[in-house]
């Protein structure tokens, strides 16, 4: 959904952006444009989510909302199974190699867990998972390194990453701090 529909609410993924980006996007939302080719991976991600919504044996996917500093904070996970939260990501193999989104993914999963706890009163497991679907994976990159170093390129085009999540109190403090800085 776009910023016009959000009003004064914040999504879990939006909160993870730098404050300046959040403020500028909200201020200039109607002036922003996007090249269609840049939306290709979002389209693929939407397809993955549509398939997941039909999966049997998992909890129904829903958007949960909690008030923080007078603003709604919402989030929508991809899967809860066996008391563990999982989110699927279409991403680059190099994101995995360099671990460049690990902190963001940990925070996002922590926010989903916190929302679930606050709305449903059930504390999910303290481990969360990202299933990374690697759009640019190539077995050519699996070759041993000439330097003798271990090649940490992903061994397959899809993998699951495990994260130790923040506690609900730590997550709420993180979210409140971020919203406080935005306001």
C-alpha positions in Angstrom: 0.0 0.0 0.0 1.2 3.5 -0.6 1.8 6.4 1.8 -1.6 8.0 1.0 -3.3 4.9 2.5 -0.9 4.7 5.4 -1.7 8.1 6.9 0.1 8.3 10.3 0.9 4.5 10.4 4.2 2.8 9.8 4.9 -0.6 8.4 7.6 -2.9 9.9 9.6 -2.7 6.7 9.3 1.1 6.5 10.6 1.6 10.0 13.8 -0.2 9.0 14.7 2.5 6.6 16.9 5.5 7.5 14.8 8.3 9.1 15.7 10.8 6.3 14.4 8.3 3.6 11.2 7.8 5.6 10.5 11.5 5.9 11.4 12.4 2.3 9.3 9.5 0.9 6.3 10.6 2.9 6.8 14.2 2.0 7.2 13.7 -1.7 5.3 10.4 -2.3 3.2 11.9 -5.2 6.3 13.1 -7.0 8.2 9.8 -6.9 8.3 7.6 -10.0 9.6 4.1 -10.5 11.0 2.4 -13.6 8.9 -0.7 -14.4 12.0 -2.9 -14.8 12.9 -2.0 -11.2 9.6 -3.6 -10.0 10.4 -7.0 -11.6 11.7 -8.5 -8.3 8.7 -7.1 -6.4 6.4 -8.9 -8.8 8.2 -12.2 -8.3 8.1 -11.6 -4.5 4.3 -11.1 -4.8 4.0 -14.4 -6.6 5.9 -16.2 -3.8 3.6 -14.6 -1.2 0.5 -15.6 -3.2 1.7 -19.2 -3.2 2.5 -19.1 0.6 -1.0 -17.9 1.4 -2.4 -21.2 0.0 0.1 -23.4 2.0 -1.7 -25.8 4.4 -0.6 -26.3 8.0 0.6 -22.8 8.6 -1.1 -20.0 10.5 -3.1 -17.6 8.3 -1.1 -14.6 7.1 -2.5 -11.3 8.4 -1.5 -7.8 9.0 -1.3 -6.9 12.7 -1.3 -3.4 14.1 -0.1 -2.0 17.4 -0.1 1.7 18.6 3.3 3.2 19.5 3.5 6.9 20.4 0.0 7.4 18.9 0.8 5.8 15.6 -0.1 2.4 14.2 2.8 0.1 13.5 1.9 -2.8 11.3 3.5 -5.9 9.8 2.6 -9.0 7.8 4.7 -12.1 8.2 5.1 -14.8 5.5 4.9 -17.9 7.7 4.4 -19.1 11.3 5.0 -22.8 11.7 5.9 -24.7 14.9 5.9 -21.4 16.8 8.6 -19.9 14.6 8.4 -16.9 12.3 9.7 -17.0 8.7 9.9 -14.4 6.0 10.8 -15.1 2.4 13.1 -12.7 0.4 13.9 -12.5 -3.2 17.5 -11.2 -3.0 21.0 -11.3 -4.5 23.4 -14.1 -3.7 25.9 -11.3 -2.9 23.6 -10.1 -0.2 24.2 -13.4 1.5 27.9 -13.5 0.8 28.4 -10.1 2.4 25.6 -10.4 5.0 24.6 -6.8 4.1 20.9 -7.2 5.2 21.3 -9.5 8.2 20.7 -6.8 10.8 17.7 -5.5 8.9 16.2 -9.0 8.6 16.7 -9.7 12.3 15.0 -6.4 13.1 12.1 -7.1 10.7 11.5 -10.6 12.1 11.7 -9.2 15.7 9.1 -6.6 14.8 6.8 -9.3 13.5 7.3 -11.4 16.6 6.6 -8.4 18.8 3.4 -7.5 16.9 2.2 -11.1 17.3 3.0 -11.0 21.0 1.3 -7.7 21.5 -1.9 -8.6 19.5 -2.3 -12.3 20.2 -0.6 -12.6 23.6 1.6 -15.5 22.4 5.3 -15.3 22.4 6.8 -17.0 19.4 10.2 -18.7 19.5 13.3 -16.5 19.9 14.7 -17.8 16.6 13.4 -16.5 13.3 14.2 -17.5 9.7 14.7 -15.8 6.4 14.3 -18.0 3.3 16.4 -16.3 0.7 15.6 -17.0 -2.9 18.7 -15.9 -4.8 17.7 -14.3 -8.1 21.3 -14.1 -9.5 22.7 -17.4 -8.1 25.1 -19.2 -10.5 27.0 -22.4 -9.9 29.9 -20.8 -11.7 30.6 -18.9 -8.5 31.1 -22.1 -6.5 34.7 -22.6 -7.8 37.4 -22.7 -5.1 39.1 -19.4 -4.5 42.5 -18.9 -6.0 43.7 -17.3 -2.8 43.0 -20.5 -0.8 40.3 -18.8 1.2 37.0 -20.6 1.7 34.4 -19.7 -0.9 31.4 -18.5 1.1 29.2 -18.2 -2.0 25.8 -19.9 -1.3 25.8 -23.6 -2.3 22.2 -23.4 -3.7 19.8 -20.8 -5.1 17.7 -20.9 -2.0 18.7 -21.1 1.6 17.4 -20.6 5.1 19.1 -18.2 7.5 18.5 -18.3 11.2 18.4 -15.3 13.5 18.3 -14.8 17.2 15.6 -12.2 17.7 15.3 -9.3 20.0 13.0 -9.6 23.1 9.6 -8.0 22.8 10.8 -5.2 25.2 13.9 -4.6 23.2 11.8 -4.5 20.0 9.3 -2.1 21.4 12.1 0.2 22.5 13.6 0.0 19.1 10.3 0.8 17.3 9.4 3.6 19.8 12.9 5.2 19.4 12.6 5.1 15.6 9.1 6.6 15.5 10.1 9.2 18.1 12.9 10.3 15.8 10.6 10.5 12.8 8.0 12.6 14.6 
